[in-house]
Amino acid sequence: MRTLEEINRDLGSVLDAMIALDDDDFAKRYELLKRQDELRVEAGRFQTDFDEQRPTQDVMDELRSMRKQRDAEVKNQAGRNMMSGPGGSGSAAGAVSAEMVELTLKAKAASPLDGLNTRIAALESILLARGVDPSSAGAQALRHGAEPVTD
């Protein structure tokens, strides 16, 4: 099995190769993107292995933190949408320009929500496998023998 350091080194090489590509070399870019995805999946296995060894309380603490970050990001996005929606930013009520649509799509693509939701789901899965209810603030044990969690 390869080390995380080796995988990260390979990811760096792929990124360097992508930067050096000609703009019109789509076939090579596609190959490199596929390789990058494969390496990211491989690196992700290290995170999963690490998380499964962490104490339940640590996992719960991170889960609470991730949920707070997600809630804050949702509020931020709602505020941005209100400012950029019809009537916001000085636009005529109901008017939506192509530029506004493009900006909205770029903002959604740059949003950390997908990553936060993915991480939250992974942490919840770990807790469920341990018999801990991730939806409760105190993480009540679902079955006898689950590692106790204190707040």
Helices and strands as residue ranges (DSSP letters): H 4-20, H 26-53, H 56-84, G 88-90, H 98-110, H 113-129
